[in-house]
């Protein structure tokens, strides 16, 4: 199984956990985690050469370089999510 498929399975798990969330903050947390796993899967596809640079999410101006970190959006409020490193 490819690494990106594992990441997408993790995203699906987060989506299911969000459905069963008992509060809005918990729901939002799982949705952010889902978005992060999906972004990571897309970037892994790019790194593995599965997606051409011009079609890769977050690749700017078709220059072939992936960003240092994909911008994650809060899927509920559509504002950037802070990622600590």
C-alpha positions in Angstrom: 0.0 0.0 0.0 1.3 3.4 -0.9 2.0 6.0 1.8 -0.5 8.4 0.4 -3.2 5.7 0.6 -2.4 5.3 4.3 -2.7 9.1 4.8 -6.1 9.1 3.0 -7.3 6.2 5.3 -6.3 8.3 8.3 -8.3 11.2 6.8 -11.3 9.0 6.5 -10.9 7.9 10.1 -10.9 11.5 11.2 -14.0 12.2 9.1 -15.8 9.3 10.9 -14.7 10.6 14.2 -16.0 14.1 13.4 -19.4 12.6 12.6 -19.6 11.2 16.1 -18.2 14.3 17.9 -20.1 15.5 20.9 -19.2 19.2 20.6 -18.3 21.7 18.0 -14.6 22.1 19.1 -14.1 18.4 18.9 -15.8 18.3 15.5 -13.7 21.1 14.2 -10.5 19.5 15.5 -11.3 16.2 13.6 -12.1 18.1 10.5 -8.8 20.0 10.6 -7.0 16.7 11.1 -8.9 15.3 8.1 -7.8 18.2 6.0 -4.2 17.9 7.1 -4.1 14.2 6.3 -5.6 14.8 2.8 -3.0 17.6 2.2 -0.2 15.3 3.3 -1.5 12.6 1.0 -1.6 15.0 -2.0 1.9 16.2 -1.3 3.1 12.6 -0.9 1.6 11.8 -4.4 3.6 14.8 -5.7 6.8 13.6 -4.0 6.3 10.1 -5.4 5.8 11.5 -9.0 2.2 10.4 -9.1 1.0 13.9 -9.9 2.7 16.3 -12.3 4.0 19.6 -10.8 1.4 21.7 -12.6 -1.4 19.7 -11.1 0.0 19.3 -7.6 -1.9 21.2 -4.9 0.0 24.2 -3.6 2.6 24.3 -6.3 3.0 27.9 -7.3 3.3 29.2 -10.9 4.1 25.8 -12.2 7.7 26.1 -11.1 7.8 22.5 -10.1 8.7 23.2 -6.5 6.4 22.0 -3.7 5.9 24.5 -0.9 7.7 23.8 2.4 4.3 23.2 4.0 0.9 23.2 2.4 -1.4 25.8 3.8 -4.1 24.0 5.7 -7.6 25.5 5.8 -10.1 25.0 8.6 -12.8 23.3 6.5 -15.5 24.8 8.6 -14.4 28.4 8.7 -12.0 28.4 5.7 -9.2 30.3 7.4 -5.6 29.1 7.7 -4.8 26.7 10.5 -1.6 27.3 12.5 0.7 24.3 12.3 3.4 24.1 14.9 6.7 22.5 14.1 
